[in-house]
Amino acid sequence: MIIKPGTEWESVYSQCRSVAPEAFADDRLLNFWGGRWRLEGTPTETTSPIDGTVLTGPPRLDATDAQRAVRASLNEHRTWSFAPLAERKSRVAAALDDLAAHRELLALLLVWEIGKTWKSAQADVDRCIDGVRWYTEEITGMLVGRAPLPGPVSNIASWNYPMSVLMHAMLVQALAGNAAIAKAPTDGGVNCLTLATALVARHGVPVTLVSGGGAELSEALVRSPMIGCLSFVGGRSSGGEIAASLVDSGKRHILEQEGLNCWGVWEFSDWPALTRQVRGSFEYGKQRCTAYPRYVVQRELFDEFLAAYLPAVRELTFGHPLAVENAGDPLPQLDFGPLINDVKVKELRDTVDDAISRGGVPLHRGSLDEGRFLPGQDTAAYLAPVSILSPPSSSPLHHAEPFGPVDSVVLADTEAELLAAMNASNGSLVASLACDDEATARRLAADLQAFKVGINRPRSRGDRGEYFGGRGSSWRGAFVGGDLLVHAVTEGSGPVYGHFPTHTLYPPT
């Protein structure tokens, strides 16, 4: 087995240097602000989760340079906010054409940097391009009576969706009349974002890309009075600190945080459908904010649930996303590749071992021997699927999102127990109920602390006109999606829907 020729890291990085020589130096990346690529920042190296290959890492800025970048973005914002909408549409549309022309190179960067499979990486790029194209067609009506914010939008997002979440948000923010700043995720995605930023900036769209640690950059990217809005995607710990720092600022904010998304099984019989849904839920190793790592199952259905669940988990395929038997073979269609790094793998293994030692029952524990790997490959960032029945209540698996291919199963005897187990994390982004009777499912759904609830189907973050948010501790600030995303980054009459410190205002359904 070999890495498919033409997809090796050296080849991919060489292609980046050819396409965007202004942003990619021989041995380092550059930061971008004020319309120029800059050497400021300390070059770093990182390693690919797929096999330990050394990659070019983020050029980390200090606090002083981060403030300079924000000031430059504010200057761009003051000009861009007066640009006619037709001009903004034209420039963003041209940028999208460039992104589409380099779709496969952007996807290969996502494979190497954050371990996406080839299919998943292409989907991430496509969702960004297709989603923003929809906004170029629909945004005119969304902006009636609204104006850009007084300052640029600052974006801090996790590493797992650099294109379909982070770059997508920045381009919509720019369409709405704002300059947009992105902090490159520390754990991966900086090369992909560097290439995307280079392609977008060529068309005069006011984007800024900076790298660095949260401690060094937070004063500029979070608390600076020059920032008009903060958009954050990440965990509850970091999100909570940010929310606390913004309480008295009055600054517009969008804080998407984690939650334990649950799939309830109650008075249900369509087991073949559940088998398909179980396998699909492992896409990208459940490193998604809308993954379903918890099943809450009616006790008397547990035997039938296992008969449907276990075959799906046993059929999962994982391994090196670029490994092929022969040079001419297509890239493999895997369910998932590695986790983001070996530290995350160790954390999850320790969590699983601890849960089992204190009473959790292992239902399935896969082996790396089942994976698809190169001879002698570094597999430290890979974790085979794991399922635990009844993890102890003190275990993180009971109440928190594992962000990896680890499922927990909890049994319930009553509807009240079902709902309590599904609401264990004090709010989530999505939930689903597998139930034959739709009326019963909708009645139960009304008591679930999730922003979206699926009936016999999964829910996702959504695209285009679909709203997205969270309940409880999974969200703070304005909701997004469709006109809500545009309204969140503009000013005007009418309410901004969201979960705020003093109230929550949900959009009409």
C-alpha positions as CSV (number, residue, x, y, z in Angstrom):
1,M,0.0,0.0,0.0
2,I,1.3,3.5,-0.9
3,I,0.2,7.1,-0.7
4,K,-1.5,7.9,-4.0
5,P,1.0,9.7,-6.2
6,G,0.4,13.4,-6.4
7,T,-1.2,13.6,-3.0
8,E,2.1,13.5,-0.9
9,W,2.5,16.5,1.4
10,E,5.6,17.7,-0.5
11,S,3.5,17.8,-3.7
12,V,0.5,19.5,-2.1
13,Y,2.7,22.2,-0.5
14,S,4.5,22.7,-3.8
15,Q,1.1,23.3,-5.5
16,C,0.2,25.8,-2.8
17,R,3.4,27.8,-3.4
18,S,2.7,27.7,-7.2
19,V,-0.9,28.9,-6.8
20,A,-0.3,31.5,-4.0
21,P,3.5,32.3,-3.8
22,E,2.6,35.5,-1.9
23,A,1.3,33.5,1.0
24,F,3.5,30.4,1.1
25,A,7.3,30.8,1.5
26,D,9.8,28.0,1.2
27,D,9.5,26.9,4.8
28,R,6.8,29.0,6.4
29,L,3.4,30.6,6.1
30,L,2.6,34.3,6.3
31,N,-0.1,36.2,8.2
32,F,-2.4,38.6,6.2
33,W,-3.7,41.9,7.2
34,G,-4.1,45.4,5.8
35,G,-4.1,43.9,2.3
36,R,-0.6,42.5,2.6
37,W,1.1,39.2,3.4
38,R,3.5,39.8,6.3
39,L,6.5,38.1,7.8
40,E,5.5,39.1,11.3
41,G,4.9,36.1,13.5
42,T,7.1,33.2,14.7
43,P,7.2,30.3,12.2
44,T,6.2,26.9,13.7
45,E,5.9,23.3,12.6
46,T,3.2,20.8,13.3
47,T,2.5,17.2,12.4
48,S,-0.2,15.6,10.3
49,P,-2.6,13.4,12.3
50,I,-2.8,11.0,9.4
51,D,0.8,9.7,9.7
52,G,3.0,12.1,11.6
53,T,4.3,13.9,8.6
54,V,5.8,17.3,9.5
55,L,3.7,20.2,8.2
56,T,4.1,23.9,8.0
57,G,2.5,25.3,11.1
58,P,0.9,28.6,12.0
59,P,3.1,31.8,12.1
60,R,2.2,32.9,15.7
61,L,1.7,36.6,16.3
62,D,2.2,38.4,19.6
63,A,-0.4,40.7,21.2
64,T,1.1,43.9,19.7
65,D,0.9,42.7,16.1
66,A,-2.5,41.3,16.7
67,Q,-3.7,44.8,17.7
68,R,-2.1,46.2,14.5
69,A,-4.0,43.7,12.5
70,V,-7.3,44.6,14.1
71,R,-6.6,48.3,13.5
72,A,-5.9,47.6,9.8
73,S,-9.1,45.6,9.5
74,L,-11.1,48.5,11.1
75,N,-9.7,50.8,8.4
76,E,-10.7,48.3,5.7
77,H,-14.1,48.0,7.3
78,R,-14.8,51.7,7.1
79,T,-14.2,51.7,3.4
80,W,-15.9,48.4,2.6
81,S,-19.1,49.2,4.6
82,F,-19.8,52.0,2.0
83,A,-19.3,49.8,-1.0
84,P,-22.5,49.2,-3.0
85,L,-24.0,45.7,-2.5
86,A,-23.6,45.0,-6.2
87,E,-19.8,45.5,-5.9
88,R,-19.7,43.3,-2.8
89,K,-21.6,40.5,-4.6
90,S,-19.4,40.8,-7.6
91,R,-16.1,40.5,-5.6
92,V,-17.3,37.7,-3.5
93,A,-18.7,35.8,-6.5
94,A,-15.3,36.1,-8.2
95,A,-13.6,34.8,-5.1
96,L,-15.9,31.8,-5.1
97,D,-15.0,31.0,-8.7
98,D,-11.3,31.0,-7.6
99,L,-12.1,28.7,-4.6
100,A,-14.0,26.4,-6.9
101,A,-11.1,26.3,-9.4
102,H,-8.8,25.0,-6.6
103,R,-11.3,22.8,-4.9
104,E,-9.2,19.6,-4.9
105,L,-6.1,21.4,-3.6
106,L,-8.1,22.9,-0.7
107,A,-9.5,19.4,0.1
108,L,-6.1,17.8,0.1
109,L,-4.9,20.3,2.6
110,L,-7.8,19.4,4.8
111,V,-6.9,15.7,4.6
112,W,-3.3,16.3,5.6
113,E,-4.0,19.0,8.3
114,I,-7.0,17.7,10.1
115,G,-7.4,14.1,8.9
116,K,-10.6,14.3,6.9
117,T,-11.4,11.6,4.5
118,W,-11.2,12.6,0.8
119,K,-15.0,12.6,0.6
120,S,-15.5,14.6,3.8
121,A,-12.8,17.1,2.8
122,Q,-14.4,17.8,-0.6
123,A,-17.8,18.2,1.1
124,D,-16.4,20.8,3.4
125,V,-15.1,22.9,0.5
126,D,-18.2,22.4,-1.5
127,R,-20.5,23.4,1.4
128,C,-18.6,26.7,1.7
129,I,-18.7,27.5,-2.0
130,D,-22.3,26.5,-2.5
131,G,-23.6,28.0,0.7
132,V,-22.0,31.4,0.0
133,R,-23.3,31.4,-3.6
134,W,-26.8,31.0,-2.2
135,Y,-26.2,34.1,-0.1
136,T,-25.0,36.1,-3.1
137,E,-28.4,35.4,-4.7
138,E,-30.6,35.8,-1.6
139,I,-28.9,38.5,0.5
140,T,-30.5,41.6,-1.1
141,G,-33.8,41.1,0.7
142,M,-32.1,40.2,4.0
143,L,-30.4,43.6,4.1
144,V,-33.4,45.7,3.7
145,G,-33.4,48.3,6.5
146,R,-30.0,47.1,7.8
147,A,-26.5,48.4,7.8
148,P,-23.0,47.0,8.6
149,L,-21.7,46.9,12.1
150,P,-19.5,49.7,13.4
151,G,-16.4,47.4,13.3
152,P,-15.1,44.2,11.7
153,V,-16.3,40.7,12.7
154,S,-13.8,38.6,14.6
155,N,-14.0,34.9,14.0
156,I,-12.5,32.2,16.3
157,A,-13.4,28.7,15.4
158,S,-12.4,25.1,16.1
159,W,-10.2,23.2,13.6
160,N,-12.8,20.7,12.3
161,Y,-14.5,22.8,9.5
162,P,-12.2,25.5,8.2
163,M,-14.1,26.0,5.0
164,S,-17.8,25.2,5.6
165,V,-17.9,27.0,8.9
166,L,-15.1,29.6,9.2
167,M,-14.5,30.7,5.6
168,H,-18.2,30.5,4.9
169,A,-19.0,32.8,7.8
170,M,-16.3,35.3,6.8
171,L,-17.6,35.6,3.2
172,V,-21.2,36.1,4.3
173,Q,-20.0,38.7,6.8
174,A,-18.2,40.5,3.9
175,L,-21.3,40.3,1.7
176,A,-23.2,42.0,4.5
177,G,-20.7,44.9,4.4
178,N,-18.2,44.0,7.1
179,A,-14.5,43.3,7.1
180,A,-13.8,39.9,8.6
181,I,-11.0,38.6,10.7
182,A,-10.1,35.0,11.3
183,K,-7.8,33.4,13.9
184,A,-6.3,30.3,12.4
185,P,-7.2,27.3,14.6
186,T,-4.1,26.2,16.6
187,D,-4.7,22.5,16.1
188,G,-5.0,22.4,12.3
189,G,-6.3,24.0,9.1
190,V,-4.0,27.0,8.7
191,N,-2.6,25.9,5.3
192,C,-6.1,25.5,3.9
193,L,-7.2,28.8,5.3
194,T,-4.0,30.5,4.0
195,L,-4.7,29.3,0.5
196,A,-8.4,30.3,0.7
197,T,-7.5,33.7,2.1
198,A,-5.0,34.3,-0.7
199,L,-7.6,33.5,-3.3
200,V,-10.3,35.6,-1.7
201,A,-8.0,38.6,-1.0
202,R,-7.1,38.9,-4.7
203,H,-10.6,40.1,-5.4
204,G,-10.5,42.9,-2.9
205,V,-12.6,41.2,-0.2
206,P,-11.5,42.6,3.2
207,V,-10.4,39.5,5.0
208,T,-7.7,39.1,7.6
209,L,-5.9,35.9,8.7
210,V,-3.8,35.8,11.8
211,S,-2.3,33.0,13.9
212,G,-1.4,32.7,17.6
213,G,-2.3,31.5,21.0
214,G,-5.5,32.5,22.7
215,A,-3.7,34.2,25.6
216,E,-1.8,36.5,23.2
217,L,-4.6,37.3,20.8
218,S,-7.7,37.4,22.9
219,E,-7.2,41.1,24.0
220,A,-7.3,42.1,20.3
221,L,-9.7,39.6,18.8
222,V,-12.2,39.4,21.7
223,R,-12.1,42.4,23.9
224,S,-10.9,45.2,21.6
225,P,-13.5,48.0,21.3
226,M,-12.6,48.1,17.6
227,I,-14.4,44.7,17.1
228,G,-18.0,45.0,16.0
229,C,-18.9,41.3,16.6
230,L,-17.3,38.1,17.9
231,S,-18.2,34.8,16.3
232,F,-16.8,31.8,18.2
233,V,-17.1,28.0,17.7
234,G,-15.6,25.8,20.3
235,G,-15.9,24.2,23.7
236,R,-17.8,25.3,26.7
237,S,-14.8,26.1,28.8
238,S,-13.3,28.6,26.3
239,G,-16.8,29.8,25.3
240,G,-17.7,30.5,29.0
241,E,-14.6,32.6,29.5
242,I,-15.4,34.6,26.4
243,A,-19.0,35.1,27.4
244,A,-17.9,36.3,30.8
245,S,-15.6,38.8,29.3
246,L,-18.3,40.2,27.1
247,V,-21.1,40.5,29.7
248,D,-20.6,44.3,30.3
249,S,-19.4,45.2,26.8
250,G,-22.7,45.2,24.9
251,K,-20.7,43.7,22.0
252,R,-22.6,41.6,19.4
253,H,-21.6,38.0,19.8
254,I,-22.2,34.5,18.4
255,L,-20.9,31.7,20.7
256,E,-21.5,28.2,19.5
257,Q,-20.5,25.7,22.2
258,E,-20.6,22.0,22.6
259,G,-23.4,19.8,24.0
260,L,-24.1,16.1,24.2
261,N,-26.4,15.4,21.3
262,C,-28.6,12.4,21.9
263,W,-30.6,9.9,19.9
264,G,-33.5,8.6,21.8
265,V,-35.1,5.2,21.0
266,W,-38.7,4.8,22.2
267,E,-41.6,2.5,21.0
268,F,-39.6,2.0,17.7
269,S,-39.4,-0.9,15.2
270,D,-37.7,0.3,11.9
271,W,-34.3,-1.2,12.8
272,P,-32.8,-1.3,9.3
273,A,-33.2,2.5,9.1
274,L,-31.4,2.9,12.5
275,T,-28.5,0.7,11.3
276,R,-28.0,3.0,8.4
277,Q,-28.2,6.1,10.6
278,V,-25.7,4.6,13.1
279,R,-23.0,4.0,10.5
280,G,-23.6,7.5,9.0
281,S,-23.2,9.1,12.4
282,F,-19.5,8.1,12.5
283,E,-18.6,10.4,9.6
284,Y,-15.3,12.2,10.4
285,G,-14.9,10.1,13.6
286,K,-17.7,12.1,15.3
287,Q,-15.5,15.1,15.4
288,R,-18.5,17.3,14.6
289,C,-20.6,19.6,16.7
290,T,-23.7,17.8,15.4
291,A,-22.5,14.3,16.0
292,Y,-24.6,11.8,18.0
293,P,-22.4,10.1,20.7
294,R,-25.3,9.1,23.1
295,Y,-28.1,6.7,22.5
296,V,-30.9,6.6,25.1
297,V,-32.8,3.3,24.6
298,Q,-36.1,2.0,26.0
299,R,-35.0,-1.0,28.1
300,E,-37.4,-3.5,26.6
301,L,-36.0,-2.7,23.1
302,F,-32.4,-3.1,24.1
303,D,-31.9,-6.5,22.5
304,E,-33.3,-5.3,19.2
305,F,-31.3,-2.1,19.4
306,L,-28.1,-4.1,19.8
307,A,-29.0,-6.3,16.9
308,A,-29.3,-3.2,14.7
309,Y,-26.4,-1.2,16.2
310,L,-23.5,-3.6,16.5
311,P,-23.4,-4.7,12.8
312,A,-23.2,-1.0,11.8
313,V,-20.3,-0.4,14.2
314,R,-18.5,-3.5,13.1
315,E,-18.7,-2.6,9.4
316,L,-17.0,0.8,9.9
317,T,-13.9,1.5,7.8
318,F,-11.1,3.7,9.0
319,G,-7.4,4.4,8.3
320,H,-5.0,6.5,6.2
321,P,-7.2,8.7,3.9
322,L,-4.7,8.7,1.0
323,A,-3.5,5.1,1.1
324,V,-4.1,3.0,-2.1
325,E,-3.1,-0.4,-3.2
326,N,-1.9,0.8,-6.7
327,A,-1.0,4.2,-8.0
328,G,-4.0,4.3,-10.3
329,D,-6.6,3.4,-7.7
330,P,-9.1,6.0,-6.5
331,L,-8.8,7.3,-3.0
332,P,-10.5,5.1,-0.5
333,Q,-14.1,5.6,0.7
334,L,-13.5,5.4,4.4
335,D,-16.0,6.3,7.2
336,F,-13.3,8.2,9.1
337,G,-9.5,8.7,9.4
338,P,-7.5,9.9,12.5
339,L,-8.6,12.1,15.3
340,I,-7.0,15.6,15.4
341,N,-3.9,14.4,17.4
342,D,-2.5,11.6,19.6
343,V,-3.2,13.7,22.7
344,K,-6.9,13.5,22.0
345,V,-6.6,9.7,21.5
346,K,-5.0,9.2,24.8
347,E,-7.6,11.4,26.5
348,L,-10.4,9.3,25.1
349,R,-8.7,6.0,25.9
350,D,-8.2,7.1,29.5
351,T,-11.8,8.2,29.7
352,V,-13.1,4.9,28.3
353,D,-10.8,2.8,30.6
354,D,-11.9,4.8,33.6
355,A,-15.6,4.4,32.8
356,I,-15.2,0.7,32.4
357,S,-13.2,0.3,35.6
358,R,-16.1,2.0,37.5
359,G,-19.0,0.0,36.1
360,G,-19.5,0.9,32.5
361,V,-20.0,-2.1,30.2
362,P,-18.1,-2.4,27.0
363,L,-20.4,-3.2,24.1
364,H,-17.9,-2.9,21.4
365,R,-14.2,-2.1,21.3
366,G,-12.6,-2.1,17.9
367,S,-8.9,-2.6,17.1
368,L,-6.5,-0.7,15.0
369,D,-5.7,-4.0,13.3
370,E,-9.0,-3.5,11.5
371,G,-7.8,-0.2,10.0
372,R,-6.3,0.5,6.6
373,F,-2.7,1.7,7.0
374,L,0.6,1.9,5.3
375,P,3.3,-0.5,6.3
376,G,5.1,0.8,9.4
377,Q,2.8,3.9,9.6
378,D,2.5,6.1,12.7
379,T,-1.0,5.4,13.9
380,A,-0.8,7.3,17.2
381,A,-3.7,9.6,16.3
382,Y,-6.2,6.8,15.4
383,L,-8.9,5.3,17.6
384,A,-11.1,2.4,16.6
385,P,-14.8,2.7,17.5
386,V,-15.8,2.1,21.1
387,S,-19.3,1.8,22.7
388,I,-20.0,1.8,26.4
389,L,-23.2,0.8,28.1
390,S,-24.2,2.8,31.2
391,P,-21.0,4.9,31.9
392,P,-21.0,6.0,35.5
393,S,-22.6,9.4,36.2
394,S,-19.3,10.9,37.2
395,S,-17.7,10.0,33.8
396,P,-17.4,12.7,31.1
397,L,-19.1,10.1,28.8
398,H,-22.3,10.5,30.8
399,H,-22.7,14.3,30.3
400,A,-20.1,15.7,27.8
401,E,-19.4,15.4,24.1
402,P,-16.4,13.0,23.6
403,F,-15.6,14.5,20.1
404,G,-14.4,11.1,18.8
405,P,-15.7,7.7,17.8
406,V,-16.9,6.8,21.3
407,D,-20.6,6.1,21.8
408,S,-22.4,5.7,25.1
409,V,-25.7,3.9,25.6
410,V,-28.1,4.5,28.5
411,L,-31.3,2.6,29.2
412,A,-34.6,4.1,30.2
413,D,-37.7,2.6,31.6
414,T,-40.0,5.6,31.5
415,E,-40.5,8.7,29.3
416,A,-39.2,10.8,32.2
417,E,-36.0,8.8,32.4
418,L,-35.6,9.1,28.6
419,L,-35.9,12.8,28.7
420,A,-33.6,13.2,31.7
421,A,-30.9,11.1,30.1
422,M,-31.2,13.1,26.8
423,N,-30.9,16.4,28.6
424,A,-27.9,15.4,30.7
425,S,-25.6,18.1,29.3
426,N,-27.8,21.1,30.1
427,G,-28.5,21.9,26.5
428,S,-27.4,20.8,23.0
429,L,-27.4,21.8,19.4
430,V,-29.4,18.8,18.0
431,A,-31.2,15.7,19.1
432,S,-33.3,12.9,17.5
433,L,-36.0,10.5,18.4
434,A,-36.5,7.1,16.9
435,C,-40.2,6.5,17.4
436,D,-42.9,4.8,15.3
437,D,-45.7,7.2,16.4
438,E,-45.0,10.8,15.2
439,A,-47.4,12.3,17.7
440,T,-45.6,10.7,20.6
441,A,-42.2,11.8,19.2
442,R,-43.3,15.4,18.9
443,R,-44.7,15.4,22.4
444,L,-41.4,14.1,23.8
445,A,-39.4,16.5,21.6
446,A,-41.1,19.5,23.2
447,D,-39.2,18.7,26.4
448,L,-35.8,18.2,24.9
449,Q,-33.2,20.9,25.4
450,A,-32.0,20.9,21.8
451,F,-32.3,23.6,19.2
452,K,-33.2,21.1,16.5
453,V,-34.9,17.8,17.0
454,G,-35.2,15.1,14.3
455,I,-38.0,12.6,14.1
456,N,-36.5,9.3,12.8
457,R,-33.7,11.2,11.1
458,P,-30.6,13.1,12.2
459,R,-30.3,16.9,12.3
460,S,-27.3,18.8,11.1
461,R,-25.9,22.3,11.3
462,G,-27.8,23.1,8.1
463,D,-27.0,25.1,5.0
464,R,-28.4,28.2,3.3
465,G,-31.8,29.2,4.8
466,E,-31.8,26.7,7.7
467,Y,-31.5,28.3,11.2
468,F,-29.0,27.0,13.7
469,G,-28.4,27.6,17.4
470,G,-28.4,25.8,20.7
471,R,-30.3,25.6,24.0
472,G,-29.0,25.8,27.5
473,S,-25.2,26.0,27.8
474,S,-24.6,25.0,24.2
475,W,-25.0,28.5,22.8
476,R,-24.6,32.2,23.7
477,G,-25.6,35.2,21.6
478,A,-27.2,35.5,18.2
479,F,-28.5,32.5,16.3
480,V,-27.3,32.0,12.7
481,G,-28.4,30.6,9.3
482,G,-30.3,32.3,6.5
483,D,-31.4,35.8,7.4
484,L,-30.4,35.2,11.0
485,L,-26.8,35.1,10.1
486,V,-27.0,38.3,8.1
487,H,-29.0,40.0,10.9
488,A,-26.5,38.9,13.5
489,V,-23.7,40.9,11.7
490,T,-25.8,43.9,10.8
491,E,-27.7,46.7,12.6
492,G,-31.3,47.7,11.9
493,S,-34.8,47.6,13.2
494,G,-36.4,44.4,14.5
495,P,-35.0,41.9,17.0
496,V,-31.8,39.8,16.7
497,Y,-32.8,36.3,17.7
498,G,-30.6,34.5,20.1
499,H,-29.7,33.3,23.5
500,F,-28.6,36.3,25.5
501,P,-27.6,36.8,29.1
502,T,-31.0,38.2,30.1
503,H,-33.3,36.5,27.7
504,T,-33.7,34.1,24.8
505,L,-35.6,35.1,21.7
506,Y,-36.4,32.2,19.3
507,P,-37.2,32.9,15.6
508,P,-40.8,32.1,14.5
509,T,-41.2,28.6,13.1
